[in-house]
Amino acid sequence: MSSTTRSLPAARLSTFGFFALNGFLMGIWVVHIPAVEARAGVSHAVLGWLLLLLGGGAFAGMRATGPLTDRFGARTVVPATAGLCSAALVLPGLATGPFALAAALLVFGFGIGCLDVSMNTHAVQVERGYRRPVMSAFHAVYSVGGVLAALAGARTLSWGWSPAATLAGVSLLGLLMAALAAPALLPPDPAPARDGGDGGDGGPGHPAAGSRRRTPSRIWALAALALMLMLSEGVANDWSVLALRDVLGAPAATAAFAYGAFSTAMTLGRLAGDRVAGRFGPVAVVRYGSAVAAAGLTTAALAGSVPLALAGWTLFGIGLSGGVPQLFSAAGHADRDHAGANVSRVAGLGYLGMLAGPAVIGPLTRVMPLNLAFFLPVALCVTAACAASLLRPGPAAPGRDVRRVVPGEGAEAAVPGAGRPATGSVPEPR
């Protein structure tokens, strides 16, 4: 058994830690938004515009980090971006005006985007080592990190801690965690043999890492699917509670259960997602998951009672839970040498979709009731279900490592006519 194989469980645990850290950093910020808003002296309207800077910074960070991860390796980039994100967290808590808060959110968003892409790229590398789906669990742990942040933030606020004190404390913990988890990350994969034997070296990562090349159309297609599914997820984040309150007249405390049902279902679905993907393949996860999501949101939109609406939001969460992790995984496995760049494109466009959810649904409510506006994300989910076959691996490109094993459906297609390795030929980590 190779040292890399023996290190896979530690690398997987370390990756869980970085996903949890990312979710915790984002969650602790969300909990402190009202306090930061009051300290900076900005209105709700101004805050809404400033939050767009956080999203813009995240998008820029995603685009910048993908090629860097390919060039220098996730083992170097993940802890660096985690440190940047942790250090930037304290900045919004120190802001005392709109311009300072704008700069703080831009930097913090940039750090969030950098960490998001680098840790997902390393997750793809871990999954490649395991030769079976493990991506969904990482995304579930991200959600768990957000829940823990909400509980911790509520406690510190009840103690009367200032945003600056809490965010500074979490920032220090994040820096410590990044330093402790970094040694367990995997080194870059050894470069595959290439035709021509030029032996070119593209940097510490892979030989072709960082080289300019045209992004395959399949990657953009996967990115478009991510936009559809993450826009739908953004609709649940921003409008589920309002739908129960305004459409069905539910009290505020009851309406909050709409998002609770959705987010809980998302987390539980992702915890089970790897086993489902391993059994049925990523195409089935996206196809049938998106169909269930469409049915669930249709139920929530047309429900005449609160219990039925909550059941619809629960189904919506279950259906959406597995899709995005499989899209990230498919992008990362499409080309090992450009995994970071491919993940950055899929994650970046998907993130724009999540930000676009409120912007798209809001104007629609001027011409139709809120619940009918939900049929736009329903249509996007149906489209994703119909296009799920895009997740099937295509034929290997010249010079690509055709011996790789893609987790889930179609793994054998990497080498036409070849089956899986014989049992016991490759030790499988546990």
N, C-alpha and C positions, 0 to 999 in steps of 0.2 A: 504494500500500500504506500503510495507516494506521500510526501510531506504535504503537498497541496490537498490531497484527498483527506488527510488527517486534519487539516486546518479548516476544512469546510464548515463543520459545526460551529467553531469559534467565529468564523467569518459571518455565518448566518446570524448568530447571536449579536455580533457587533452591528450588523445591518439593521436588525430589529431596534437596537439602541438608537441609531441615527434616525430611523423613521419615527420612533417615539419622541425623540428630541424635537424633530421638526414639527410634529403635531402639538407638542407641549408649548413650544415657542409661539406658534401661531395662536393657540388657544388662550394663552395667558395674555397676549395682546388684545384679543377680542374681548375678554372679560373686562379689561381696563379701558376700553374705548370711551365710555362715558366720563370716567375720571380724567383721562387725557384731554378729552374735548373741553371739559371745564377748566383745566389748568391752562390750556392754550388760549382760552377765550374765543372759541370759534362757534358759529352756529351750526345747526344740523345740515343746512344747505352747503355751507363751506366745507364741512367735514366730508360730505358726500363727494365733492370734487377732489378733496385731498386724498380720499381713499383710492381714487383712480390712479394716483401717483404710485401707491403701493402696488397695484396691479401692473402698471407700466414698468416699474422697477423689476418686478418678478419676471415679466416677459423678457426684459433685456438680460437679466441674469441667466435665464434658461438658454437664450440664444448664445450667450458668451461662453457658458460652461461646457456645453456639449463638445466642441472641438478641443477644449483644454483637457477634458477628461480623456478623450481619445489619445491625445499627445503625451500626457504625463501619467496617465493611469489613475483609476479611481482611488487607489490607496493613498495617493498624494492629495488629490483634489477634494475628496469627501471631508477629511478632518479640517482642511483649510477653509472650505465653505461653511462647515458647521461652526468653526470659530468666528468667521465673519458674521454669520447670522446671529450667533449668540451675543457677540459684542454690539451689534447694531440694535438689538432689542432695547437697550437702555435709552437710546436716543429719543424715542417718542415720549418717554416719561420725563425727560428733561426739557422738552419744548415748552416755551412760554408765549408763543405767538404763532400765527398762521404760517409764516415763512419758515420758521424753525421746524414746525411740525411737518411741513411739506418736504423739506430736505430729509428729515428723519425717516419719514415713511418711504421716500424714494430709496434710501440706503437699505432700510430694513427689508423692503420688498425685493431689492436686488439680491440680498443675502438669502432670502427664502427661495427665490428662483434658482440660485446657484446650488443650494443644498438639495433642492428637489430633483434636479436633473442628475447630479453626481451620485446621489444615493440610489436612484432608480437604475442608473447605469451599473453600479456595483451589484445591485440586486439581480440584474440580468446575468452578470458574471457568476454569482453564486448559484443561480438557477441552472446555468450551463454546467456547472460542476456536479450538481445533484442529478442532472438528466431527468428531471421531473418537475412539474409546476410547483413553485414555492412563492411566486410573486404576490399572490392575493393576500397571504398572511401578513406580508410587510405593510400593505395598505391598511389592513385591519388594525395593526398596531399603531399606525399613524392616527387613526380615529380614537383609539384608546388613549393616546397621548393627549389629544384634545379634551377628552372627558376628564382626565386627571388634572389638566390645567384649569378647567372650569371649577373643579372642587377646590383646588389649591387657591385659586384666585378669590373665590367666594370667602374662604377662610381668612386670607390676609386682609381683604376689604372689611370683613367684620371686626378684625382687630384694629382697624383704623390706620393700616400702613399706607403710606403715600405710593402713588404709581412708580415714582422714581426708585424708591427703596425696594419694592417688590421686583420690578423689572431688572434692577441692578443685581439683586440676589440670584434671580433665575439666570441672568447673563453669566455670572460667575460659575454657577452649577453647569451651565451648558458648555463653557470652555473646559471645565474639568472633565466632563463626560466625554467630550470630543477627544481630549488627550488620552484618556484611559482606553477608549474603544478603538483608537486608530491602529495600534499594533496588530490587531487581529484581522484587519482587512486583507484581502487577497492581493498579491502582486499581479501585475499585468500578465495576461495569458501569453505563453510563448508564441512567437509569430509562426503562422503556417508556411509551409514551403510554397513558393510561387514559381510560375513558369519563367524561364529566362535566367533564374539564379542570379539576379542582380544584387541581392543582398542589401538593398537600400534600407536605410534606417531613418524612419520618420520621427524618431524621438524615443524617450524612455518607455512609451506605451507600446504601440504597434508600428510596424514599418510604414504602413500607409496612413497612420494617424496624422491628422492635421492637414493632409493633402487636399487640394481643392478638387472637387468632383461634383458632378450634377447629382442632385438628390433624386433617387428613383421615384417614379410616379406612384409606386405602391406605398412608399412612405407617406407621401402627401395624401393618398387615399385613406391610410390609417389615421393620419392627423385629422382629416375631415370627419371620420367616424368619432374620434375623440372629442372634437368640437360639438358634435350632435349630442353625445351622451353626457358630456360635462355641462353643456348648456341646460340640458334637462335636469341634471343634478342641482345646478344653480337655481333653477326655478323652484325646486323643493326647499332649498335653503332660504330663499327670500320671500316666497309667496304662500307656502303651505299654511302657516299660522294665520295669515290674513284671510285666506280662503275660508277657513273654518269660522273665523269671526265675522266676516262681512257677508259671506254667501249663506251660511247656515245659522248665523246669529249666536254662535257659541260664546260663552264667557271667555275672558282672556286666559284664565287659568286652564280651561278645558282646551282652548285653541292651541295652547303650547304643546299639547300632546301630539299634534300633527307632525311637527318637526321631530319630536322625540321618537315617535313610531318610525318615521322614515330613517333617522340616523341610526337607531338601534338595529333596524333590519339591515341597513347597509353594513354595519360592523359585523353582525352575525353571519351575513351572507359571505363576506370576505374571509372570515375565519374558516368557512367551509369551502371556499372557492377553489383552493388548490386540489382538494380531493375530487371535486366535480370536474375540474379541468383535466386532471389526470385520467379520470374514468371516461369522459365523453369528448374531450378535446376542446380547444379554445374556440373553434368555430361554433360549436353547439352552445357554449357558454354565452357568447355574444348574441347568437341568433335567438335562442329561446329566452335568454335573460331579457333582451330588448323587447321581445314580444310580451313577456310577463309585465315588464315595466309599462308598456303601452296600455295593457289591460288594466293595470292598477291605477294609472293616472286617469284613464277614462272613468273608472269606477269612482275615484275621488272627485272628479269634475261633475259627474251627474248624480252623485249621492244626495238623497233627500234627508239623511239622518247623520248625526255625528259618528255613531259606531261604524256605519258603512263607509263613511269618508276616511276614518282612521284605518279601516281594513285596506282601503285603496292605497293610502300613503305607505302602508306597510308592504304591500305587494310591489309598489313602485320602488321602494328601497331594496327589496330582495332582487328584483329584476336588474336594477342598475349596478348592483354591488360587484359583479364579476367582470363587467365589460372593460372598464378602463385599465385594470391591471393586465388583462390579456393583450390589450392594444400596446401598452408599454413594452410588454415582454416580446411581442411579435416584432416591434420596431428594433429592439435591442438585438434580437437574434437574426435579423435580416442580413446584417453584415457586421461581423465581429470587429473589424478594424475601424468602423465608423459608428459603433453602437451609441456613443455619447451624443454625436451629432444627430443621429436618427431619433433617439429618445427626446432630445431637446426640441425637435420639430413637432413631434406628436404631443409632448407635454405643453409646449408653448401655445400651439393652436387650440388645444383642449382647454387650457387655462383662459384663453381669450373667450372661449365659448361660455365658461362659467361666469366670467365677468359680464358677458352680453345678456345673460338671462334676465336681470332686472331691466336692462335698457330695452329689450325686445318686448317683454310682457307689459311693461308700464304703458307705452303708447297704445298698445292694443286695447287696454281697458277703457280708452276714451271712446271706442266705437263698439265695444261688446262687453258683456259681463266678464269678470275675472275668470270664472270657471270655464267659460267657452274659450278664453285665450289659451287655456292649457292644452287645447288640441293642436297647437303648434308643436310643443315638445312631444305630444303623442305621435304626430306625423314623423318627427325626427327619429323617434325610437323605432317606428315601423320601417323607416328607411335603413336604419342601422341593422335591423334584423334581416332585411333583404340583401344587404351588402356584406354580411358576416363572412362569406367565403373568401374575402380579401385576406383573412388571417391565415389561410393555407400557405405554407412556405412555397415560394416559387423555385424554379430550377437554379442551381448554383451558378453564379457568374464565374467567368474565367479568372483564375488566380485566387478564388475564394477557398477557404478551408472546407471542403465538401465532407470532411469526416465528422463535422460537428453534429451533435444530436440536439434537435429542437424539442423542448418539452411539449407534451400534448400531442394533438392530432397532427399527423403528417410527418412525424419524426423520421420515419424510414424514407421519406421522399427526398431527403438530402442526398442520398446516393441511390439512383434508380436501380431497382432490383435487389437492394441490400436490405437485410432485416436488422433487428436490434442485435446488439452484442450478445453473445452467448452468456447465459447465467454464470456469474462468477468471473467473467473476463475482465470486468471493470468494477472495482469495489464501490458500492453505493453507500455514501455516508448516511448516518441515522440521526 
